[in-house]
Amino acid sequence: MVRAHAVGPLAPLTAAINELTLVNFGLGILYAVGLDLASMPGATVSGNWLIGLGLAATGWLFGMLGLVTSQLADHAASATGMAYALFGLSYLVRMITDVQRPRLTWWSPLGWIEKLTPYQDPNWRPLLLMLLAGLVLAEVALLIAQRRDIGVGAIATRPGRRTASTWLRGLLSLLWRRQRTILLGWLVGVIVLGAAYGTVFNTIDDILKTNPTMQQVFGGAMVHAANHHLLVGFSSLLTVVLAAIAVIPGLQLVLKLYTDETSGWLESLYARPVSRTRLLLTYSGLGLLTSTTLFLGGWAGLVLTGNASLTHAKDGITAFEFWQGFWGQLPVIWLFVVLGILLVGWWPRGRVTVWLYLAYGFLSQYMGNLLHLPHWAKQLTPFGWIKSVPEHAVDWPTFAGLLALAAVLALLGWWRYTRRDLQLR
């Protein structure tokens, strides 16, 4: 309807650029004003504004990157996947170079904000670099938009087979066919992320070994035991990170049942003898399997890479601790995915609540001590109901209780979903 009027072909993209600019730099101003009002010891006005504008420019830069991927891909899911992949790559480059070669952090856009050094030696060059890179990306997006056809991406979609595969015969194969690229991308990304975290194992392992006084006072065996304890504690914190990340694609799959329902994708299936129970089991089953596989892949990438990087293998994570870490977080992952089933059945329009709950659960465990959160605040999500693994052994009664709770919530969601009205277009 918009394009049918006297509107230029670049008007929608230009509007998106303007909105990204207003939103990000509006937030940047709020950041800076908030820091000024906080009056932190050692903070300066110029440093506060440098931080605020730096955060704004970072968000704006990756927004411009998202506009480029939206012109390259022909579907929103593909564009989002490409943008997240590039963002993840930037994060990995920064994380790896921060530990091993800090000078190479300049190769990551997420590393530029670190170079601002706002309160020590304010450096405005990274901010200018972000603005320049964002303008270049915006221009690239505009050029691509001028040359691509409406409704398609600059990268042509590969034509399908002349005849359908024998595997394409059911709901599960159909859903897998639609989501396989995104899910495989998630799997590769999580494994790489775990491996990147594992590369710092040897750095942590050197903390005590490089102290000659520790070596003389406690002896080699005690130092190795202390190093092992440090690595186990570090890994226990990272299981929370990997578990929270693993929940995301599985939860997205479950909630996709409602978005596919409202967008009309499922009308042809509802018209056939396909039960709602089968639909729900297909989406939720693949969601649970996806989250489980992702967590196992990321956890394995962390432990295998970390152990391989150690000078002394006996300092590393043992096979028993590996499986303790896996089983300890598994019921939490399943419980968050099952919350999606509950919402699809009872309150599908409140899907954002489960994302906020997941974000709070992650932050309360990952940054709870830094934020001085009380103990009860950490117990408000399933992440706080289990012991830290593999630092502690799995609490099997709690494990069974979480699985029972997940089963009850899944049954409640199924019962309501099979009886509520469908939300069709």
C-alpha positions in Angstrom: 0.0 0.0 0.0 2.9 2.4 0.8 4.7 1.6 -2.4 1.5 2.1 -4.5 1.7 5.8 -3.7 4.3 8.5 -4.7 6.9 7.0 -2.4 10.5 6.5 -3.5 11.9 2.9 -3.5 14.4 3.8 -0.7 11.8 5.4 1.6 11.2 2.3 3.8 15.0 1.8 4.3 15.6 5.5 4.9 12.8 5.4 7.6 14.5 2.5 9.3 17.8 4.3 9.3 16.2 7.4 10.8 14.5 5.3 13.5 17.7 3.4 14.4 19.5 6.8 14.7 16.9 8.3 16.9 16.5 5.3 19.2 20.1 4.5 19.7 21.4 8.0 20.2 18.4 8.8 22.4 19.4 5.9 24.6 23.0 7.1 24.5 21.9 10.5 25.9 20.0 8.7 28.6 23.1 6.6 29.5 25.2 9.7 29.7 22.7 11.7 31.8 22.2 8.7 34.1 26.0 8.4 34.7 26.2 12.1 35.4 23.4 11.9 38.0 25.1 8.8 39.6 28.2 10.9 40.4 30.5 7.9 40.6 33.9 8.5 42.3 36.5 9.2 39.6 34.0 9.7 36.9 34.1 12.8 34.6 31.5 14.5 32.5 33.4 13.9 29.3 34.0 10.3 30.3 30.3 9.8 31.0 29.3 11.2 27.6 32.0 9.2 25.9 30.5 6.0 27.4 26.9 7.0 26.5 27.7 7.9 23.0 30.0 4.9 22.5 27.2 2.5 23.5 24.8 4.3 21.3 27.2 4.2 18.3 27.8 0.5 18.9 24.1 -0.3 18.8 23.6 2.0 15.7 26.5 0.3 13.9 25.1 -3.2 14.3 21.7 -1.8 13.4 23.2 -0.7 10.1 24.7 -4.1 9.7 21.2 -5.6 10.2 19.9 -3.4 7.4 22.6 -4.8 5.1 21.7 -8.4 5.9 18.0 -7.5 5.4 18.8 -6.5 1.8 20.9 -9.6 1.2 18.4 -12.2 2.4 14.9 -12.8 1.1 13.4 -13.9 4.5 13.4 -12.1 7.8 14.7 -15.3 9.6 17.7 -15.5 7.2 18.5 -11.9 7.6 18.3 -12.2 11.4 20.4 -15.3 11.4 23.1 -13.6 9.3 23.1 -10.5 11.5 23.4 -12.6 14.7 26.2 -14.7 13.1 28.2 -11.6 12.3 27.5 -10.2 15.8 28.7 -13.4 17.4 31.8 -13.5 15.2 32.6 -10.0 16.4 32.1 -11.0 20.0 34.4 -14.1 19.6 37.1 -12.0 17.9 37.0 -9.6 20.8 37.0 -12.3 23.5 39.9 -14.2 22.0 42.1 -11.2 21.3 41.4 -9.7 24.7 43.1 -12.7 26.3 45.9 -13.4 23.8 46.6 -10.3 21.7 44.9 -7.2 22.9 46.2 -5.1 19.9 44.2 -7.2 17.5 41.0 -6.2 19.4 40.8 -3.4 16.9 39.6 -5.9 14.3 36.3 -6.4 16.2 33.7 -3.6 16.2 32.8 -4.7 19.8 36.4 -4.1 20.7 36.2 -0.5 19.7 34.1 0.5 22.7 36.9 -1.0 24.9 39.4 1.4 23.3 37.4 4.5 24.5 39.1 4.4 27.9 36.7 7.1 29.1 38.1 7.8 32.5 41.8 7.1 32.0 42.7 8.6 28.7 39.5 9.5 26.8 39.8 8.4 23.2 37.2 9.7 20.7 38.7 7.9 17.7 36.8 4.7 18.1 33.5 6.6 18.2 34.4 8.3 14.9 35.3 4.9 13.5 31.9 3.5 14.5 30.1 6.4 12.9 32.2 6.0 9.7 31.6 2.3 9.5 27.9 2.7 10.2 27.6 5.3 7.4 29.4 2.9 5.0 27.0 0.1 5.9 24.0 2.4 5.5 25.3 3.4 2.0 25.8 -0.3 1.1 22.3 -1.1 2.2 20.9 1.7 0.1 22.9 0.6 -3.0 21.7 -3.0 -2.6 18.1 -1.8 -2.2 18.3 0.1 -5.4 19.4 -3.0 -7.4 17.3 -5.8 -5.9 13.8 -6.8 -6.8 10.9 -6.1 -4.4 10.2 -9.1 -2.2 13.5 -10.9 -2.8 17.1 -10.6 -1.5 20.3 -9.8 -3.3 21.4 -13.3 -2.7 19.3 -15.6 -4.8 17.5 -18.5 -3.1 18.7 -21.8 -4.3 15.9 -23.6 -6.3 14.4 -26.6 -4.7 14.5 -30.2 -6.0 12.2 -31.2 -8.9 10.7 -33.9 -6.7 10.2 -33.9 -2.9 12.6 -35.9 -0.7 11.3 -39.1 0.8 12.1 -37.6 4.2 9.7 -34.7 3.6 6.6 -36.6 4.6 5.6 -35.4 8.0 5.3 -32.5 10.4 8.7 -33.0 12.0 10.5 -33.1 8.6 8.6 -30.1 7.4 9.5 -28.1 10.5 13.1 -29.3 10.3 13.2 -28.3 6.7 12.1 -24.8 7.5 14.4 -24.3 10.5 17.5 -26.4 9.8 19.7 -23.6 8.6 19.0 -21.5 11.6 19.4 -24.4 14.0 22.6 -25.6 12.5 23.9 -22.0 12.7 23.0 -21.9 16.4 24.8 -25.2 16.9 28.0 -24.1 15.2 27.9 -20.8 17.0 27.4 -22.3 20.5 30.2 -24.8 19.9 32.6 -22.1 18.8 31.6 -19.9 21.7 32.3 -22.8 24.1 35.6 -23.4 22.5 36.5 -19.7 22.7 35.8 -19.7 26.4 37.9 -22.9 26.7 41.0 -21.1 25.3 41.4 -19.2 28.5 41.7 -22.3 30.6 45.5 -22.3 30.4 45.5 -18.6 31.4 43.5 -19.3 34.5 45.7 -22.4 35.1 48.8 -20.1 35.2 47.5 -17.9 38.0 48.9 -20.0 40.8 51.7 -21.8 38.8 53.4 -18.6 38.0 53.7 -17.7 41.7 57.0 -19.2 43.0 56.0 -18.6 46.6 52.9 -20.7 46.1 54.9 -23.5 44.6 57.4 -23.5 47.5 54.8 -23.2 50.3 52.1 -25.6 49.1 54.0 -27.9 46.7 53.1 -28.9 43.2 50.3 -31.3 44.1 48.4 -28.6 46.1 48.9 -26.0 43.4 47.5 -28.4 40.8 44.5 -29.1 43.0 44.0 -25.4 43.5 44.2 -24.8 39.8 41.7 -27.5 39.2 39.3 -25.9 41.7 39.6 -22.6 39.9 38.8 -24.2 36.6 35.8 -26.0 38.0 34.4 -22.8 39.5 35.0 -20.9 36.2 33.2 -23.7 34.3 30.3 -23.7 36.7 29.6 -20.1 35.9 29.9 -20.7 32.2 27.3 -23.5 32.4 24.8 -20.8 33.2 25.8 -18.8 30.2 25.6 -21.8 27.9 22.4 -23.0 29.3 20.7 -19.6 28.9 21.9 -19.4 25.3 20.7 -23.0 24.6 17.2 -22.1 25.8 16.8 -19.4 23.2 16.4 -21.4 19.9 14.3 -24.1 21.7 12.0 -21.5 23.2 11.8 -19.8 19.8 10.7 -23.0 18.2 7.9 -23.6 20.7 6.6 -20.0 20.5 6.8 -20.3 16.7 3.7 -22.6 16.9 1.7 -19.5 17.8 3.3 -17.2 15.2 2.8 -19.8 12.5 -0.8 -20.1 13.7 -1.5 -16.4 13.4 0.4 -15.9 10.2 -1.6 -18.6 8.4 1.2 -21.1 7.8 -0.8 -23.8 9.6 -4.2 -23.4 7.9 -3.5 -26.1 5.4 -2.5 -28.4 8.2 -5.5 -27.6 10.4 -7.7 -28.4 7.4 -6.4 -32.0 7.3 -6.8 -34.8 10.0 -3.8 -33.5 12.0 -4.5 -33.1 15.7 -3.3 -30.2 17.7 -1.6 -32.6 20.1 0.6 -33.8 17.2 1.4 -30.2 16.2 2.3 -29.3 19.8 4.4 -32.4 20.3 6.3 -31.7 17.0 7.2 -28.1 17.8 7.9 -28.7 21.5 9.8 -32.0 20.9 12.1 -30.4 18.4 12.5 -27.4 20.7 13.6 -29.5 23.6 15.9 -31.6 21.4 17.5 -28.4 20.0 18.1 -26.8 23.4 19.6 -30.1 24.7 21.9 -30.6 21.7 23.0 -27.0 21.8 23.9 -27.1 25.5 25.8 -30.4 25.1 27.7 -29.0 22.1 28.7 -25.8 23.8 29.6 -27.6 27.0 31.7 -30.2 25.1 33.4 -27.4 23.1 34.3 -25.6 26.3 35.6 -28.7 28.1 37.4 -30.3 25.2 39.1 -27.1 24.1 39.9 -26.0 27.6 41.5 -29.4 28.6 43.5 -29.5 25.3 44.9 -26.0 26.0 46.2 -27.0 29.5 49.9 -27.6 30.1 49.0 -30.1 32.8 46.1 -32.3 31.7 45.3 -33.3 35.3 44.2 -29.7 36.1 41.3 -30.0 33.7 37.7 -31.0 33.9 37.2 -34.7 34.4 34.6 -36.9 32.6 32.6 -37.2 35.7 32.5 -33.4 36.2 31.6 -33.0 32.5 28.5 -35.1 32.9 27.6 -33.5 36.2 27.7 -30.1 34.5 25.5 -31.4 31.7 22.8 -33.1 33.9 22.8 -30.4 36.4 21.6 -27.7 34.0 19.4 -29.9 31.8 16.2 -29.6 33.9 16.5 -25.8 34.0 16.8 -25.7 30.2 13.7 -28.0 29.8 11.7 -26.0 32.3 12.2 -22.7 30.4 11.2 -24.4 27.1 8.2 -25.8 28.8 7.2 -22.4 30.0 6.8 -21.6 26.3 4.3 -24.4 25.9 2.4 -23.1 28.9 2.2 -19.6 27.3 1.2 -21.0 23.9 -1.8 -22.6 25.6 -2.9 -20.0 28.1 -1.5 -16.6 27.2 0.2 -16.6 23.8 0.3 -12.8 23.6 2.4 -12.7 26.8 5.4 -14.4 25.1 7.7 -11.5 26.1 7.3 -12.4 29.7 9.2 -15.7 29.3 12.1 -13.8 27.6 12.2 -11.3 30.5 12.2 -14.1 33.0 15.0 -15.9 31.2 17.1 -12.6 31.1 16.5 -12.1 34.8 17.4 -15.6 35.6 20.7 -15.3 33.7 21.6 -11.9 35.1 20.7 -12.9 38.7 23.2 -15.8 38.6 25.9 -14.4 36.3 26.0 -10.9 37.8 24.2 -11.4 41.1 27.3 -11.1 43.3 28.4 -8.0 41.4 25.0 -6.4 41.8 24.8 -7.5 45.4 21.5 -9.2 44.9 20.1 -10.9 48.1 19.8 -14.6 48.2 16.0 -14.6 47.8 16.3 -12.6 44.6 18.5 -15.3 43.1 16.0 -18.0 44.0 13.2 -16.4 41.9 14.2 -18.4 38.8 15.1 -22.1 38.1 18.7 -21.1 37.7 18.8 -20.4 41.5 17.1 -23.7 42.5 20.0 -25.9 41.6 23.5 -26.2 43.0 26.3 -24.8 41.0 27.6 -27.6 38.8 30.1 -29.1 38.3 31.4 -27.3 41.3 28.9 -29.4 43.3 27.4 -32.7 42.5 23.9 -32.9 41.0 21.1 -32.7 43.5 19.0 -35.5 42.2 15.9 -34.9 44.3 15.9 -31.3 43.0 16.6 -32.7 39.5 13.5 -34.9 39.7 11.4 -32.1 41.2 12.2 -29.8 38.3 11.4 -32.5 35.8 8.1 -33.2 37.5 7.3 -29.5 37.5 8.1 -29.3 33.8 5.8 -32.2 33.1 2.9 -30.7 34.9 3.4 -27.3 33.2 3.6 -29.1 29.8 0.4 -31.0 30.5 -1.4 -27.7 31.5 -0.2 -26.0 28.3 -1.3 -29.0 26.2 -4.7 -29.2 27.8 -5.4 -25.5 27.2 -3.9 -25.4 23.6 -6.1 -28.3 22.5 -9.2 -26.5 23.7 -8.7 -22.8 23.0 -9.8 -21.0 19.8 -7.4 -20.8 17.0 -6.0 -17.4 16.2 -6.1 -17.4 12.4 -5.5 -14.5 10.1 
